[in-house]
Amino acid sequence: MLNKLVQIWKAKDLRNSVLYVLTMLVIFRLAAHIPIPGVDIAALKEFFSSNQILGLLNIFSGGSMENFSIVMMGIAPYITASIIFQLLAMIVPKLEEMQKEEAGRQKINMWTRLATVPLAALQSYSMITLLRRSSAGILGDISFFDLFAMIVTITAGTIFLMWIGELISEKKIGNGISLLIFAGIVASLPQAVQQILATFDLSQLFTLIGFIVIALITVVGVVIITEGQRNIPVQYARQIRGHRMYGGTSTHLPLRVNMAGVIPIIFAISVVLFPPMIAQFFIHAKSAWIAKASEWTISIFQNQLFYGIIYFLLVFAFTYFYTEVIFHPAQIAENLQKQGGFIPGIRPGRHTSEYLANTTHKIIFAGALFLGTIAILPLIMRYFTGMESLAVGGTSLLIVVAVVIETVKQVESQLTMREYEGM
């Protein structure tokens, strides 16, 4: 690793790219600590710490939400817009055709940026309304102009982060949006360590050691599952053209254990957060039955057992759903047949498609089980340790490890390209 760092430092353009990315991340963290005036920060932090649902949102924003900063919504609206257009591309044939061309992809990216603006404004208005209706006295009486100014400021903060993410991506040493999420999650580690040290006593020593061991095992498991794949052998038939023979080569088709990445967890979080978030708006409704229904919805989602079961099942189901959406065995079988390739022992065409589909379902079962377990890992740790600060952020850990692996691969590819240029 030290040798790689030396190579990165010696390559001037690569060194400048790394320093540029680090500077952008520092700017993001500085913006996350610039609060919007007129908010009781102490009451806001207490409100987020007592609400499990909002606490989960705050983790993904890197703590900027509990600071009520100008970038409190993070890049969540941009991710939402991206997911919407991904799903539309799977439904609308015209968008699917556009994704296959560079000009079409650029146009879809432009539409995604434009859709981010109203989504950011809508989400910021919803969050402000939620805080105004809370009984913690977080936001006092604010005028229409103050409300408008807050929404514009928060929306501009989201667009600013989207711009920073794209600037980072242009340096080709990591995905900008993923690195912003990574920076937000990592930024919460010092505070977590501080809480552990502040509340630590000798009776918790073995619990702390067990937590460290489980965290290390989790990291290893995340790396294995993220990098794990099954190689399906593919043989290409020999073809004679004139006096030359082509083909006859052997290769493999990689089927990843976790094809969906962290998308199922993001989908599951959106679904899990939706009912209690909506219920928060109606908890003080004038109609008694609506208020009671809202209180019941919030209380049942605060129940650790119910929340954990629903969360696990949603992640498990969405893993299969998203894999079915992005992986098309029939199309792969057709392409193999056109190129003269076949899987040994399997007839081309429909039989190859069925074989790939069955094999994928078996592999994805392990991936879905792993993602579901990672998602509810904080609840499991909290149940066995009884310590809130020792809850392993399984989802956060999965994102951090995946981003690190992706960034390292891109940096290594940049170094390899420079070695070839030197030769």
N, C-alpha and C positions, 0 to 999 in steps of 0.2 A: 504494500500500500504506500509506503514511504517513497518507493521508486516511482510510482504513478504520480504522486504529488509533485515530485521533482520534475517529471516530464511535463506536467500541466504548467508548472511555474516557468519552465524554460520556453514553452511555446507562447510567444507574446500575444497573439490574437486570442488563443484559448484562455490565457491568464486574464486578459482584459474582459473577456466574456464572463468568466466566473466572478470577477470583482464587480462587474456591472449588475449581474443577477443578485449578488449579495447586497449591493446598494439599494436595489429596488425592494428587496425584502425588508431592509431597515426602514425605508420610507413607509412601507405598509404598516410596520409595527409602530412607527411614530404616529401615523394617522389614526391608528386604533386607540390611541390614548388622548385624542383631542375630543373632549366631550362637547355636546350641544348644550348651550346654556338653558337654565330653567328647570333642571332635573335634580332631585334629591338622590345623589349617587349612593349614599349609605343605604337608604331605603330600597333602592333599585337592586343592589347586590343581595340584600337580605331576601327580597322577593324572588330573585332567580335561584338562590340557594335552597329555598323552601319549595320550589316548584320543579319537579323532576323533568317534566316535558320541556319547559323553557331552559332548564339547565343543560339539556342535551343540545338545544340550538345554540346556546352560548359557547359550548365547547367547540363546535364547528366554526364559530365566528372568531375563535381565538381570544375570547374574553371581551371583544369589542362591544358586544351587545349589553353586557352588564355595566359597561362604562358609558353607555348611550353615546358612543362616539359617532363621528361623521361617516364612518364606514361600518356601522353597526350591523347592516344586513349582509356584509361580506360579499361574496360572489354567488350567493344562493340564487338570486333572481336570474343570473346568467346561466347557471346550471339548469334551473327549471326550464328556461327558454330552449336550451340545447336538447334537453330530454323531450320536450314537446315536438321539436322539429325532427328528432330521430324517430319518434313514434309516427309522426305524420308521413315521413319518408317510407315507412313500412306499409302504410295504408294507401297513400296517394301514389299511383304509378308515375305521374309526371315528376314528382319530387325524387322518386327512386331513380329515375333516369338521370336527373340532374346531378345526383350524388356520384355518378360514374364519370363525370367530366369535371375538369379543373375549374372551368368558368362557372359551371353549375354549383360546385361546392362553395366557391367564393360568394355567389349570390345568396346561397342558404346561410352562410356565415354573416352576411350583411343583414339578412332578415332576422337572424338570431340576436344580433346586437340591437336592432331596432325594437324587437319584442322585449328586450331586457328593461327598457326604460319604463313602460307602463307596469310591468311586473314589479319592478323595484318600488315604484310609487305606490302601488296597491299594497304590497307587503309592508312598507314603512307606515302607511296609514293604518293598517290593521294592528301593527305593533303599538303605535301611539295610542290608538283607541283602547286597546287592551290595558295599557298602563294607566290611562286616564280613569278607567272604570274600576281599577283595583282599589282596595280599601287601605293600601299602604301609604297613600299620600305621596306617590312618586312624582306625579305631574299635577301642578295646581291648575287653577283656571287659566287657560290660554286662549288668546283671541284667534280669530280666523286667520289673520295675517301671520301670527306665530306658528300656527299649525301648517300653513302653506310653506313658510320658510323652512320648517323642520323637514317636511316631505321633500322639498327641492334639494335641501342639503344632503339628506340621506341618499336620495336617488343619484345625485352627483357623485357621492362617495362610492357607490356601487359601480358607476360608469368609470370612475377613476381607477378602481381596482381591476376592472375588466381591461382597461388600456394597459395597465402595468403588466397584467398577465400575458397579453399579446406581445408586449415588448420583450418579456422574458423568453417566450416561445421562439421569437425570431433568432435568438442566440443559439438555438439548437443544442442546448445542454440540459434539457428537461422541459416538461410541459408547464407553462406559466401558471395556469389555473390550479393544477395539482400542487405546485410548489407553494402557492399562496395558502392553500388549505394546510399543507405540511407545516408552514411557518406558524400558522395560527394555532395548530395543535401543539407543536413543540414549545411555543411561547408559554403555554400553561404549565409546563413541567416544573419550573422553579417554584411557582406558587404551591404546587402539590407537594414538592419536597419540603418546603417551608412548613406546611401544615403538619406533615408527618413528624418533623423534628420538634415542632412546638407542642404536639400532643403525645410525644413518645415517652414511654417508661419501660423499665426492664421486663415487666410482665408481658410486653408485646414483642419481645426480641424474637422468639421462635415464629411468631406470626409474620413478622417483617422478613425474616429469612425465607420462610415458605413463600411469601409473596414474590421475593426476588427470583427464587427458583422457578416459580410458575411463569413469571414474566419472561425469563430466558427461554423456557420451553415453548412458550407461546410464540416468541420471535422466530425460533427455529421452525416451528410448525407452519407459521405464515410463509416463511421463505420456501419450505418444501412444497406446500400446496400451490403457491404462486408460480413456482418454476416447474412444477410437476406436469408431465404430459405423457401420453401413450402414443407411440409411433406405430402407425399402421403401414405395413410394407406395401409398396406399389412397384409393379414391374411394367416396363414399357416394351411393347412388342417390337421385333426387328422389322425394318422396312428397307426394301431394296429399291433404290432410285438410280437407274442407269447402271453404272459399274460400282456404285458405292452403297454401303450398308449403313443405315441410320437406326437409332434406338437400341433396344436391348439392354438399357441401363436399369439399375435398381435404385429406388429412393424410398422415402417414407412420407406419410401424411401425419403431421403432429396434431393430436387432439388434446388440448389443455384440460387439466382437471378443473380449473376455475376460468372458464371462458368469459363469464359475465363480469369479472372483476368485482368492484365495490358497488356497481349499479343496483343489484338487488337490495343491498342495505339502504341505499339512498331512497329507492322506491318504498321500501318498508317503513323507513323513518317518516316519509311524507304521509303515508296512510295512517300510521300510528299517531302522529301528531295532529292530524286533521280533526277528529272528533273532539278531543279535549280543548283544542284551540278554539273551535266554534262554540263549544259549551262555555268558555270563559266570557264570551260576549253576552250570553243570556243568563248569567248567574244572578244578576240583579234585575231580572225582568219583572214587570208588574203582575203578569200572570203566574199564579202560584205553581201550577203544574209544569210550566216551562222552566221555572227556577229550580224546582225539585229534580226535573229530568237532567238539567245542566249539572247540578251538584252530584247526582248519581253517576253521570258520565265521567266527571272529573275524578270522583272517588274510586271508581272501578279501574280507571287507567292508572291511578296512583298505587293500586294493589300490585305488589311486586310479582306475585304468582301469575295473575291474569295478564299483566303487562308482558312478562317474560314468555308465556306460552304464545300469545298473539304475535309478538315480535318474532319469535323463532319460526312459527308457521308461515308468516308472511315472507320472511327472508328465504326460507326453503322453497316456497311456491314461486316467488319471483325469480329465483335462480333458474328454475326449469323454464319459466315463461320467457325470460330474456335470452336464454340459450337457444330456445326454439326460434326466436325472432332473428337472431344474428347468424345462426348456423343452419345452412340449407343442404341437407344430405343429397337431395335429388339433383340440385344444381352442380354439386361437386362430382357426383357420379356421372352426370352428363358431360362435364368438362373432361373428366378422365377418359371417358369413352371416345370423345372427339380427338384427344391427343394420343390415342393408342395405348393408354395405361389401364391396368387392371390390378385388383387385389388378388394375390395367389389363393386359389381355392374358392373364389367367389365369382359368380358370373357377372359380367358387366350389365349396366342398366339398373333395372328395378331391384335386383338382388343386392347389388352394391349399395344402393340407397338405403335399403332396409338394414343391411349389416352396419352401415355407418350410424344410422339412427339408433339401433339397439345398443351398439357399443358406446355411443355418446351418453345415452340414458344411464348406463351402468357407471360410467366415469363421473357424470355430473352428480350422481347420488352422493358420492364422497365429497365433492365440492360443495354441494348444498348443505350437507350435514356440517361441514367445517365452518361455512359462513354463518349458519344459524347459531352454532356454538360460540363463535367469536362474538357475535352480536349480543348474546346474553351473558357473556363472561363477566361483565361488571356486576350483574345481579347475583351470579353464583359466588363471586368473591365476597361481595357484601354480606351474603347469607352466612358463609362459613367463618368469616373473620369478624363481622360486626363492626368493621371500621370503614367509614365513608371514604376516607382519604386513600384507602388501599384498593379501591375498586379499579381493576385494570380496564382501561378504555380499549376493549377489544377491537371495536370499529376503528378507533383512532390509531391503534397499533397497526392494524391491517393497512390503513391508508399510508401511514408513515413508512412502513417497510416497502410497500409497493412503489411509492414515489422514489425512495432511495434506490431501489433496484433499477427502476427505469432511468433515473438520472445517471447512475454509474454506468449503465450500458451505453447511454448516449455519449458520455465523456470518453469511454473506452473506444467507441467507434470513431470519435474525432481524433484520438491519438493514433489509432490504426491507420486512418486515412493519411495522416501526416507522415507516418513511417513509409507508406507506399510512395508518397510524393518525394520523400528523401531518397528512396531507391531509384 
